[in-house]
Amino acid sequence: MKMSRLVAFSSSLLLGAVLALTGAATASAAQSVQGVDYVALGDSYSSGVGAGSYDSASGSCKRSTKAYPALWAASHSPSSFAFTACSGARTGDVTSGQLGPLTSSTDLVSISIGGNDAGFADVMTTCVLQSEATCLDRIATARSYVGTTLPGNLDSVYSAIRAKAPSARVVVLGYPRFYKIGGSCAVGLSDKVRTAINDAADYLNTTTAKRAADHGFTFADVAGGFSGHEICSGDAWLHSVNWLNIGESYHPTAAGQSGGYLPVLNSAA
Protein backbone atom coordinates (compact mmCIF):
# COMPACT_ATOMS: atom_id res chain seq x y z
CA MET A 1 0.00 0.00 0.00
CA LYS A 2 1.39 3.41 -0.96
CA MET A 3 2.20 5.86 1.81
CA SER A 4 -0.52 8.32 0.72
CA ARG A 5 -3.12 5.56 0.78
CA LEU A 6 -1.88 4.36 4.15
CA VAL A 7 -2.17 7.86 5.58
CA ALA A 8 -5.65 8.27 4.14
CA PHE A 9 -6.70 4.85 5.44
CA SER A 10 -5.31 5.61 8.91
CA SER A 11 -7.01 9.02 8.91
CA SER A 12 -10.34 7.49 8.01
CA LEU A 13 -10.01 4.96 10.80
CA LEU A 14 -9.15 7.73 13.26
CA LEU A 15 -12.03 9.87 12.05
CA GLY A 16 -14.39 6.94 12.33
CA ALA A 17 -13.23 6.24 15.85
CA VAL A 18 -13.65 9.88 16.83
CA LEU A 19 -17.12 10.03 15.33
CA ALA A 20 -18.06 6.79 17.05
CA LEU A 21 -16.80 8.03 20.39
CA THR A 22 -18.44 11.42 19.92
CA GLY A 23 -21.69 9.77 18.98
CA ALA A 24 -21.49 7.51 22.01
CA ALA A 25 -20.76 10.46 24.26
CA THR A 26 -23.64 12.43 22.78
CA ALA A 27 -25.99 9.50 23.20
CA SER A 28 -24.78 9.03 26.76
CA ALA A 29 -25.34 12.72 27.55
CA ALA A 30 -28.82 12.61 26.04
CA GLN A 31 -29.61 9.47 27.98
CA SER A 32 -28.40 11.05 31.22
CA VAL A 33 -30.74 14.00 30.72
CA GLN A 34 -33.68 11.94 29.55
CA GLY A 35 -33.18 9.56 32.45
CA VAL A 36 -33.66 12.30 35.03
CA ASP A 37 -36.58 12.12 37.45
CA TYR A 38 -37.36 15.78 38.21
CA VAL A 39 -39.57 17.22 40.97
CA ALA A 40 -40.34 20.96 41.17
CA LEU A 41 -41.35 22.30 44.59
CA GLY A 42 -41.92 25.76 46.01
CA ASP A 43 -43.98 28.90 46.04
CA SER A 44 -45.52 31.21 43.43
CA TYR A 45 -42.14 32.08 41.92
CA SER A 46 -41.77 28.40 41.03
CA SER A 47 -45.41 27.76 40.14
CA GLY A 48 -45.29 30.64 37.67
CA VAL A 49 -47.75 33.19 39.03
CA GLY A 50 -47.50 36.22 36.77
CA ALA A 51 -46.50 34.24 33.69
CA GLY A 52 -50.04 33.34 32.57
CA SER A 53 -50.99 30.11 30.79
CA TYR A 54 -52.08 28.42 34.02
CA ASP A 55 -53.00 24.78 34.17
CA SER A 56 -56.67 24.78 35.18
CA ALA A 57 -56.16 21.48 37.01
CA SER A 58 -53.76 23.21 39.40
CA GLY A 59 -56.52 25.47 40.75
CA SER A 60 -55.36 28.19 43.13
CA CYS A 61 -51.77 26.89 42.94
CA LYS A 62 -51.60 28.54 39.48
CA ARG A 63 -48.99 26.34 37.90
CA SER A 64 -47.99 27.83 34.58
CA THR A 65 -46.75 26.12 31.44
CA LYS A 66 -44.41 29.15 31.19
CA ALA A 67 -42.89 28.63 34.66
CA TYR A 68 -39.23 27.69 34.71
CA PRO A 69 -39.83 24.08 35.89
CA ALA A 70 -42.23 23.41 33.01
CA LEU A 71 -39.87 25.09 30.55
CA TRP A 72 -36.94 22.99 31.78
CA ALA A 73 -38.96 19.80 31.49
CA ALA A 74 -40.15 20.72 28.00
CA SER A 75 -36.60 21.33 26.76
CA HIS A 76 -34.87 18.41 28.51
CA SER A 77 -37.51 15.65 28.31
CA PRO A 78 -36.81 14.05 31.70
CA SER A 79 -38.08 10.54 32.26
CA SER A 80 -40.53 11.91 34.83
CA PHE A 81 -41.64 15.38 35.92
CA ALA A 82 -43.72 16.17 39.00
CA PHE A 83 -44.76 19.81 39.50
CA THR A 84 -46.15 20.49 42.98
CA ALA A 85 -45.11 24.13 43.53
CA CYS A 86 -48.04 26.24 44.67
CA SER A 87 -48.91 29.92 44.90
CA GLY A 88 -48.79 31.18 48.47
CA ALA A 89 -46.77 28.25 49.78
CA ARG A 90 -44.74 28.60 52.95
CA THR A 91 -42.11 26.21 54.24
CA GLY A 92 -44.69 24.24 56.22
CA ASP A 93 -46.85 23.84 53.11
CA VAL A 94 -43.95 22.25 51.27
CA THR A 95 -43.30 19.68 53.98
CA SER A 96 -46.99 18.91 54.49
CA GLY A 97 -48.23 18.85 50.92
CA GLN A 98 -45.57 18.93 48.19
CA LEU A 99 -43.10 16.14 48.91
CA GLY A 100 -45.23 13.19 47.79
CA PRO A 101 -43.46 12.66 44.42
CA LEU A 102 -39.99 12.51 46.01
CA THR A 103 -38.42 9.05 46.16
CA SER A 104 -34.99 7.47 46.37
CA SER A 105 -35.00 7.52 42.55
CA THR A 106 -35.46 11.30 42.28
CA ASP A 107 -32.46 12.84 40.51
CA LEU A 108 -33.27 16.56 40.48
CA VAL A 109 -35.28 18.83 42.78
CA SER A 110 -35.82 22.56 42.38
CA ILE A 111 -37.39 24.87 44.94
CA SER A 112 -37.95 28.52 45.80
CA ILE A 113 -39.35 29.08 49.28
CA GLY A 114 -39.15 31.50 52.19
CA GLY A 115 -40.61 34.70 50.77
CA ASN A 116 -44.09 34.02 52.09
CA ASP A 117 -42.74 32.99 55.49
CA ALA A 118 -41.06 36.39 55.69
CA GLY A 119 -44.32 38.16 54.83
CA PHE A 120 -43.39 39.32 51.34
CA ALA A 121 -46.96 40.09 50.28
CA ASP A 122 -47.72 42.03 53.45
CA VAL A 123 -44.50 44.04 53.10
CA MET A 124 -45.42 45.15 49.60
CA THR A 125 -49.04 45.91 50.55
CA THR A 126 -47.85 48.00 53.50
CA CYS A 127 -45.31 49.87 51.40
CA VAL A 128 -47.75 50.65 48.61
CA LEU A 129 -50.67 51.71 50.81
CA GLN A 130 -49.11 53.23 53.91
CA SER A 131 -46.49 55.79 54.89
CA GLU A 132 -42.78 55.50 54.23
CA ALA A 133 -42.05 55.15 57.94
CA THR A 134 -44.60 52.35 58.33
CA CYS A 135 -43.20 50.63 55.27
CA LEU A 136 -39.63 50.76 56.57
CA ASP A 137 -40.77 49.40 59.94
CA ARG A 138 -42.49 46.49 58.20
CA ILE A 139 -39.36 45.74 56.18
CA ALA A 140 -37.32 45.75 59.40
CA THR A 141 -39.75 43.26 60.94
CA ALA A 142 -39.41 41.00 57.91
CA ARG A 143 -35.63 41.17 58.07
CA SER A 144 -35.71 40.23 61.73
CA TYR A 145 -37.82 37.18 60.91
CA VAL A 146 -35.43 36.18 58.14
CA GLY A 147 -32.51 36.41 60.53
CA THR A 148 -34.03 34.58 63.47
CA THR A 149 -36.87 32.25 62.49
CA LEU A 150 -36.60 31.49 58.78
CA PRO A 151 -33.31 29.54 58.98
CA GLY A 152 -34.94 26.88 61.16
CA ASN A 153 -37.92 26.66 58.82
CA LEU A 154 -35.63 26.21 55.83
CA ASP A 155 -33.67 23.54 57.69
CA SER A 156 -36.90 21.60 58.22
CA VAL A 157 -37.78 21.72 54.52
CA TYR A 158 -34.30 20.86 53.32
CA SER A 159 -33.93 17.98 55.76
CA ALA A 160 -37.30 16.58 54.67
CA ILE A 161 -36.28 16.78 51.01
CA ARG A 162 -33.00 15.01 51.65
CA ALA A 163 -34.71 12.29 53.69
CA LYS A 164 -37.11 11.47 50.85
CA ALA A 165 -34.69 12.01 47.97
CA PRO A 166 -31.26 11.06 49.35
CA SER A 167 -29.50 10.99 45.96
CA ALA A 168 -31.10 14.01 44.32
CA ARG A 169 -29.31 17.14 43.20
CA VAL A 170 -31.28 19.92 44.91
CA VAL A 171 -31.26 23.40 43.38
CA VAL A 172 -32.56 26.20 45.60
CA LEU A 173 -33.49 29.26 43.56
CA GLY A 174 -33.49 32.73 45.07
CA TYR A 175 -35.52 35.88 44.44
CA PRO A 176 -34.77 38.89 42.22
CA ARG A 177 -34.28 42.46 43.35
CA PHE A 178 -37.50 44.28 42.54
CA TYR A 179 -36.38 47.78 41.61
CA LYS A 180 -33.88 49.61 39.46
CA ILE A 181 -32.87 52.53 41.66
CA GLY A 182 -33.09 55.88 39.89
CA GLY A 183 -34.92 54.20 37.04
CA SER A 184 -37.78 55.29 34.84
CA CYS A 185 -40.55 55.25 37.49
CA ALA A 186 -41.48 58.88 38.08
CA VAL A 187 -44.11 58.15 40.72
CA GLY A 188 -44.71 55.53 43.39
CA LEU A 189 -42.37 54.42 46.12
CA SER A 190 -39.36 56.54 46.99
CA ASP A 191 -35.86 55.38 46.10
CA LYS A 192 -35.23 55.02 49.84
CA VAL A 193 -38.03 52.48 50.11
CA ARG A 194 -37.06 50.75 46.87
CA THR A 195 -33.50 50.39 48.13
CA ALA A 196 -34.73 48.97 51.44
CA ILE A 197 -36.86 46.40 49.59
CA ASN A 198 -33.93 45.40 47.38
CA ASP A 199 -31.66 45.08 50.41
CA ALA A 200 -34.24 42.88 52.12
CA ALA A 201 -34.36 40.62 49.05
CA ASP A 202 -30.57 40.35 49.15
CA TYR A 203 -30.70 39.47 52.83
CA LEU A 204 -33.29 36.77 52.19
CA ASN A 205 -31.12 35.34 49.41
CA THR A 206 -27.99 35.37 51.57
CA THR A 207 -29.79 33.60 54.39
CA THR A 208 -31.29 31.03 52.04
CA ALA A 209 -27.96 30.41 50.31
CA LYS A 210 -26.27 29.70 53.65
CA ARG A 211 -28.91 27.18 54.71
CA ALA A 212 -28.85 25.52 51.27
CA ALA A 213 -25.05 25.18 51.37
CA ASP A 214 -25.14 23.67 54.85
CA HIS A 215 -27.41 20.93 53.50
CA GLY A 216 -25.20 20.30 50.48
CA PHE A 217 -27.66 21.92 48.10
CA THR A 218 -26.89 24.29 45.22
CA PHE A 219 -28.11 27.87 45.54
CA ALA A 220 -28.98 29.49 42.21
CA ASP A 221 -28.93 33.29 42.42
CA VAL A 222 -31.31 34.93 39.93
CA ALA A 223 -30.57 38.56 40.85
CA GLY A 224 -27.92 38.88 38.17
CA GLY A 225 -30.23 37.47 35.53
CA PHE A 226 -32.83 40.12 36.33
CA SER A 227 -30.28 42.96 36.28
CA GLY A 228 -31.53 45.54 33.81
CA HIS A 229 -35.02 44.03 33.95
CA GLU A 230 -36.20 45.21 37.36
CA ILE A 231 -39.30 47.34 37.88
CA CYS A 232 -38.49 50.92 36.73
CA SER A 233 -35.88 49.62 34.26
CA GLY A 234 -38.00 50.25 31.16
CA ASP A 235 -37.82 46.53 30.28
CA ALA A 236 -39.18 44.91 33.41
CA TRP A 237 -39.43 41.15 33.81
CA LEU A 238 -41.46 41.70 36.98
CA HIS A 239 -45.00 42.96 37.37
CA SER A 240 -45.39 46.13 39.37
CA VAL A 241 -48.56 46.53 41.43
CA ASN A 242 -51.47 45.35 39.32
CA TRP A 243 -54.78 46.52 40.73
CA LEU A 244 -56.73 44.42 38.20
CA ASN A 245 -54.93 41.23 39.21
CA ILE A 246 -53.33 41.92 42.56
CA GLY A 247 -52.01 38.37 42.94
CA GLU A 248 -49.63 38.82 40.00
CA SER A 249 -48.07 41.97 41.49
CA TYR A 250 -44.30 41.70 42.08
CA HIS A 251 -44.04 38.34 40.34
CA PRO A 252 -41.98 37.44 37.26
CA THR A 253 -43.56 37.77 33.85
CA ALA A 254 -43.21 34.99 31.28
CA ALA A 255 -40.00 36.71 30.15
CA GLY A 256 -38.76 36.68 33.75
CA GLN A 257 -39.34 32.95 33.99
CA SER A 258 -37.62 32.15 30.68
CA GLY A 259 -34.91 34.81 30.83
CA GLY A 260 -34.29 35.14 34.56
CA TYR A 261 -35.05 31.78 36.17
CA LEU A 262 -34.61 29.13 33.48
CA PRO A 263 -30.96 29.93 32.63
CA VAL A 264 -29.81 29.59 36.24
CA LEU A 265 -31.59 26.24 36.59
CA ASN A 266 -29.99 25.12 33.33
CA SER A 267 -26.57 26.04 34.74
CA ALA A 268 -27.16 24.52 38.18
CA ALA A 269 -28.90 21.31 37.14
HUKAUR-V486662 format. One record per residue. N is the residue number from 0. RES is the residue in one letter. D_LAST is the distance of its C-alpha to the last C-alpha in Angstrom with 2 decimals. Layout:
n->N res->RES d_last->D_LAST
n->N res->RES d_last->D_LAST
This chain:
n->0 res->M d_last->51.66
n->1 res->K d_last->51.87
n->2 res->M d_last->49.54
n->3 res->S d_last->47.97
n->4 res->R d_last->47.27
n->5 res->L d_last->45.89
n->6 res->V d_last->43.50
n->7 res->A d_last->42.43
n->8 res->F d_last->42.06
n->9 res->S d_last->40.00
n->10 res->S d_last->37.78
n->11 res->S d_last->37.21
n->12 res->L d_last->36.31
n->13 res->L d_last->33.84
n->14 res->L d_last->32.33
n->15 res->G d_last->32.13
n->16 res->A d_last->30.43
n->17 res->V d_last->27.86
n->18 res->L d_last->27.23
n->19 res->A d_last->27.06
n->20 res->L d_last->24.56
n->21 res->T d_last->22.45
n->22 res->G d_last->22.69
n->23 res->A d_last->21.78
n->24 res->A d_last->18.70
n->25 res->T d_last->17.69
n->26 res->A d_last->18.50
n->27 res->S d_last->16.60
n->28 res->A d_last->13.35
n->29 res->A d_last->14.11
n->30 res->Q d_last->14.99
n->31 res->S d_last->11.85
n->32 res->V d_last->9.90
n->33 res->Q d_last->12.97
n->34 res->G d_last->13.36
n->35 res->V d_last->10.40
n->36 res->D d_last->11.98
n->37 res->Y d_last->10.15
n->38 res->V d_last->12.05
n->39 res->A d_last->12.13
n->40 res->L d_last->14.54
n->41 res->G d_last->16.37
n->42 res->D d_last->19.09
n->43 res->S d_last->20.33
n->44 res->Y d_last->17.72
n->45 res->S d_last->15.20
n->46 res->S d_last->17.97
n->47 res->G d_last->18.86
n->48 res->V d_last->22.36
n->49 res->G d_last->23.84
n->50 res->A d_last->22.11
n->51 res->G d_last->24.74
n->52 res->S d_last->24.61
n->53 res->Y d_last->24.44
n->54 res->D d_last->24.53
n->55 res->S d_last->28.05
n->56 res->A d_last->27.26
n->57 res->S d_last->25.03
n->58 res->G d_last->28.16
n->59 res->S d_last->27.98
n->60 res->C d_last->24.24
n->61 res->K d_last->23.94
n->62 res->R d_last->20.72
n->63 res->S d_last->20.34
n->64 res->T d_last->19.34
n->65 res->K d_last->18.37
n->66 res->A d_last->15.99
n->67 res->Y d_last->12.38
n->68 res->P d_last->11.35
n->69 res->A d_last->14.11
n->70 res->L d_last->13.34
n->71 res->W d_last->9.80
n->72 res->A d_last->11.63
n->73 res->A d_last->14.51
n->74 res->S d_last->12.93
n->75 res->H d_last->10.89
n->76 res->S d_last->13.56
n->77 res->P d_last->12.03
n->78 res->S d_last->14.97
n->79 res->S d_last->15.13
n->80 res->F d_last->14.10
n->81 res->A d_last->15.79
n->82 res->F d_last->16.10
n->83 res->T d_last->18.22
n->84 res->A d_last->17.65
n->85 res->C d_last->21.15
n->86 res->S d_last->23.12
n->87 res->G d_last->24.92
n->88 res->A d_last->22.96
n->89 res->R d_last->23.53
n->90 res->T d_last->22.16
n->91 res->G d_last->24.94
n->92 res->D d_last->24.15
n->93 res->V d_last->20.66
n->94 res->T d_last->22.21
n->95 res->S d_last->25.18
n->96 res->G d_last->23.86
n->97 res->Q d_last->20.14
n->98 res->L d_last->19.15
n->99 res->G d_last->21.11
n->100 res->P d_last->18.43
n->101 res->L d_last->16.70
n->102 res->T d_last->17.95
n->103 res->S d_last->17.71
n->104 res->S d_last->16.01
n->105 res->T d_last->13.02
n->106 res->D d_last->9.79
n->107 res->L d_last->7.26
n->108 res->V d_last->8.86
n->109 res->S d_last->8.76
n->110 res->I d_last->12.06
n->111 res->S d_last->14.45
n->112 res->I d_last->17.80
n->113 res->G d_last->20.87
n->114 res->G d_last->22.41
n->115 res->N d_last->24.81
n->116 res->D d_last->25.78
n->117 res->A d_last->26.82
n->118 res->G d_last->28.88
n->119 res->F d_last->27.13
n->120 res->A d_last->29.18
n->121 res->D d_last->32.39
n->122 res->V d_last->31.85
n->123 res->M d_last->31.56
n->124 res->T d_last->34.50
n->125 res->T d_last->36.59
n->126 res->C d_last->35.89
n->127 res->V d_last->36.71
n->128 res->L d_last->39.81
n->129 res->Q d_last->41.33
n->130 res->S d_last->42.58
n->131 res->E d_last->40.67
n->132 res->A d_last->41.84
n->133 res->T d_last->40.73
n->134 res->C d_last->37.32
n->135 res->L d_last->36.88
n->136 res->D d_last->38.07
n->137 res->R d_last->35.53
n->138 res->I d_last->32.69
n->139 res->A d_last->34.12
n->140 res->T d_last->34.14
n->141 res->A d_last->30.49
n->142 res->R d_last->29.63
n->143 res->S d_last->31.77
n->144 res->Y d_last->29.94
n->145 res->V d_last->26.55
n->146 res->G d_last->28.07
n->147 res->T d_last->29.93
n->148 res->T d_last->28.73
n->149 res->L d_last->25.12
n->150 res->P d_last->23.75
n->151 res->G d_last->25.39
n->152 res->N d_last->24.08
n->153 res->L d_last->20.46
n->154 res->D d_last->21.21
n->155 res->S d_last->22.55
n->156 res->V d_last->19.52
n->157 res->Y d_last->17.06
n->158 res->S d_last->19.57
n->159 res->A d_last->20.00
n->160 res->I d_last->16.34
n->161 res->R d_last->16.34
n->162 res->A d_last->19.72
n->163 res->K d_last->18.76
n->164 res->A d_last->15.40
n->165 res->P d_last->16.11
n->166 res->S d_last->13.59
n->167 res->A d_last->10.46
n->168 res->R d_last->7.36
n->169 res->V d_last->8.24
n->170 res->V d_last->6.99
n->171 res->V d_last->10.43
n->172 res->L d_last->11.20
n->173 res->G d_last->14.64
n->174 res->Y d_last->17.59
n->175 res->P d_last->19.21
n->176 res->R d_last->22.69
n->177 res->F d_last->25.11
n->178 res->Y d_last->27.87
n->179 res->K d_last->28.83
n->180 res->I d_last->31.79
n->181 res->G d_last->34.94
n->182 res->G d_last->33.44
n->183 res->S d_last->35.19
n->184 res->C d_last->35.89
n->185 res->A d_last->39.63
n->186 res->V d_last->40.01
n->187 res->G d_last->38.21
n->188 res->L d_last->36.85
n->189 res->S d_last->38.05
n->190 res->D d_last->35.91
n->191 res->K d_last->36.57
n->192 res->V d_last->34.98
n->193 res->R d_last->32.06
n->194 res->T d_last->31.43
n->195 res->A d_last->31.68
n->196 res->I d_last->29.12
n->197 res->N d_last->26.65
n->198 res->D d_last->27.36
n->199 res->A d_last->26.80
n->200 res->A d_last->23.33
n->201 res->D d_last->22.57
n->202 res->Y d_last->24.07
n->203 res->L d_last->22.02
n->204 res->N d_last->18.77
n->205 res->T d_last->20.17
n->206 res->T d_last->21.20
n->207 res->T d_last->17.95
n->208 res->A d_last->16.04
n->209 res->K d_last->18.70
n->210 res->R d_last->18.52
n->211 res->A d_last->14.74
n->212 res->A d_last->15.24
n->213 res->D d_last->18.26
n->214 res->H d_last->16.43
n->215 res->G d_last->13.88
n->216 res->F d_last->11.04
n->217 res->T d_last->8.85
n->218 res->F d_last->10.69
n->219 res->A d_last->9.62
n->220 res->D d_last->13.09
n->221 res->V d_last->14.11
n->222 res->A d_last->17.73
n->223 res->G d_last->17.63
n->224 res->G d_last->16.30
n->225 res->F d_last->19.24
n->226 res->S d_last->21.71
n->227 res->G d_last->24.60
n->228 res->H d_last->23.75
n->229 res->E d_last->24.99
n->230 res->I d_last->28.04
n->231 res->C d_last->31.13
n->232 res->S d_last->29.30
n->233 res->G d_last->30.92
n->234 res->D d_last->27.62
n->235 res->A d_last->26.01
n->236 res->W d_last->22.71
n->237 res->L d_last->23.95
n->238 res->H d_last->26.98
n->239 res->S d_last->29.88
n->240 res->V d_last->32.26
n->241 res->N d_last->33.04
n->242 res->W d_last->36.31
n->243 res->L d_last->36.19
n->244 res->N d_last->32.84
n->245 res->I d_last->32.41
n->246 res->G d_last->29.31
n->247 res->E d_last->27.28
n->248 res->S d_last->28.51
n->249 res->Y d_last->26.02
n->250 res->H d_last->23.01
n->251 res->P d_last->20.77
n->252 res->T d_last->22.29
n->253 res->A d_last->20.65
n->254 res->A d_last->20.23
n->255 res->G d_last->18.58
n->256 res->Q d_last->15.95
n->257 res->S d_last->15.34
n->258 res->G d_last->16.07
n->259 res->G d_last->15.07
n->260 res->Y d_last->12.18
n->261 res->L d_last->10.35
n->262 res->P d_last->9.95
n->263 res->V d_last->8.38
n->264 res->L d_last->5.65
n->265 res->N d_last->5.50
n->266 res->S d_last->5.79
n->267 res->A d_last->3.80
n->268 res->A d_last->0.00
